[in-house]
Amino acid sequence: QVLLVESGGGSVQPGASLTLSCAPRASIHTFYSLGWYRQAPGLERELVANRISGGSTNYADSVKGRFALSRDIAKNTVYLQMNSLKVEDTALYLCYGDPLHGRESRRSWGQGIQVTVSS
């Protein structure tokens, strides 16, 4: 497994923006898929957004138009820009990575970072 170092997150009011960062300790180019899940108390883990090798980016319906996944190759970092945050976006956000070799069977997870949206 590969260490994924997350940063960002915090507590904000509805309508605010946050950016999460995920820096793998291996080249981004060695991943088939990189992205973010989230898990709220009592709910199943949900895929928020990911980027698949070859270029396709996918978003959960609940975040389309509000969240954007991007990457900085030079910094070897993936970002999740979260805009127009809602109370229901409150969750533990986890970066994940599936390597080219092994894919989901060799998935790595970040430690998780809390995002809390409340008024």
C-alpha positions as CSV (number, residue, x, y, z in Angstrom):
1,Q,0.0,0.0,0.0
2,V,1.0,3.6,-0.6
3,L,0.8,6.3,2.0
4,L,-1.6,9.0,1.1
5,V,-1.2,12.3,3.0
6,E,-4.3,14.4,3.3
7,S,-4.7,18.0,4.3
8,G,-7.4,20.7,4.4
9,G,-10.8,20.2,5.8
10,G,-12.3,21.9,8.9
11,S,-15.5,23.5,10.1
12,V,-17.3,26.0,7.9
13,Q,-20.8,27.5,7.5
14,P,-23.2,26.5,4.7
15,G,-22.3,28.1,1.4
16,A,-18.6,28.2,2.2
17,S,-15.7,26.5,0.3
18,L,-13.0,24.2,1.3
19,T,-10.2,22.4,-0.5
20,L,-8.9,19.0,0.4
21,S,-5.4,17.9,-0.7
22,C,-4.1,14.3,-1.1
23,A,-0.4,13.7,-1.8
24,P,0.5,10.1,-2.5
25,R,3.9,8.9,-1.6
26,A,4.2,7.4,-5.1
27,S,3.9,9.1,-8.4
28,I,0.4,9.9,-9.5
29,H,1.2,8.2,-12.7
30,T,1.3,4.8,-10.9
31,F,-2.4,5.0,-10.1
32,Y,-5.3,3.7,-12.1
33,S,-7.7,5.7,-9.9
34,L,-7.4,8.4,-7.4
35,G,-10.1,10.2,-5.6
36,W,-12.2,10.8,-2.5
37,Y,-14.8,8.9,-0.5
38,R,-16.7,10.2,2.4
39,Q,-18.4,8.6,5.4
40,A,-21.0,10.3,7.6
41,P,-22.1,8.7,10.9
42,G,-24.6,5.9,10.3
43,L,-24.2,6.0,6.6
44,E,-22.3,3.9,4.1
45,R,-19.1,5.1,2.6
46,E,-19.8,7.1,-0.5
47,L,-17.7,7.8,-3.5
48,V,-17.5,11.6,-3.9
49,A,-15.2,12.0,-6.9
50,N,-12.4,10.2,-8.7
51,R,-10.2,10.4,-11.7
52,I,-9.5,7.3,-13.8
53,S,-6.3,6.8,-15.7
54,G,-7.0,8.0,-19.2
55,G,-8.7,11.1,-18.0
56,S,-12.3,10.5,-17.0
57,T,-13.5,12.2,-13.8
58,N,-16.6,11.0,-12.0
59,Y,-18.7,12.7,-9.3
60,A,-21.5,11.6,-7.1
61,D,-24.8,13.2,-8.1
62,S,-25.0,15.0,-4.8
63,V,-21.8,17.0,-5.5
64,K,-22.0,17.6,-9.2
65,G,-21.6,21.2,-10.1
66,R,-20.3,22.0,-6.6
67,F,-17.1,19.9,-6.2
68,A,-14.2,19.7,-8.6
69,L,-11.4,17.2,-8.6
70,S,-8.1,18.4,-10.0
71,R,-4.4,17.4,-9.9
72,D,-1.1,19.2,-9.9
73,I,1.4,16.8,-11.5
74,A,4.4,18.9,-10.4
75,K,3.3,18.7,-6.8
76,N,2.1,15.1,-7.2
77,T,-1.1,16.1,-5.4
78,V,-4.8,15.7,-6.0
79,Y,-7.3,18.3,-4.9
80,L,-11.0,18.3,-4.1
81,Q,-12.4,21.8,-4.4
82,M,-15.7,21.9,-2.5
83,N,-17.9,24.9,-3.1
84,S,-21.4,25.8,-1.9
85,L,-21.0,23.4,1.0
86,K,-24.2,22.0,2.6
87,V,-24.8,20.6,6.0
88,E,-25.2,17.2,4.4
89,D,-21.6,17.4,3.1
90,T,-20.5,16.9,6.7
91,A,-18.5,13.7,6.8
92,L,-15.0,12.2,7.2
93,Y,-13.4,12.5,3.8
94,L,-10.9,9.8,2.8
95,C,-8.5,9.9,-0.1
96,Y,-8.0,6.6,-1.9
97,G,-5.7,5.3,-4.6
98,D,-5.9,2.2,-6.7
99,P,-2.5,1.4,-8.3
100,L,-2.2,0.4,-12.0
101,H,-1.2,-3.1,-10.9
102,G,-3.8,-4.6,-8.7
103,R,-6.2,-1.8,-8.8
104,E,-8.9,-2.1,-6.1
105,S,-7.3,-5.2,-4.6
106,R,-4.3,-3.0,-3.6
107,R,-6.2,0.1,-2.6
108,S,-4.6,2.5,-0.3
109,W,-6.5,4.9,2.0
110,G,-5.6,8.2,3.6
111,Q,-6.1,8.7,7.3
112,G,-9.3,10.7,6.7
113,I,-10.0,14.3,7.3
114,Q,-13.1,15.8,8.9
115,V,-15.3,18.3,7.1
116,T,-18.1,19.9,9.2
117,V,-20.7,22.2,7.7
118,S,-22.9,23.9,10.2
119,S,-24.5,27.2,11.0
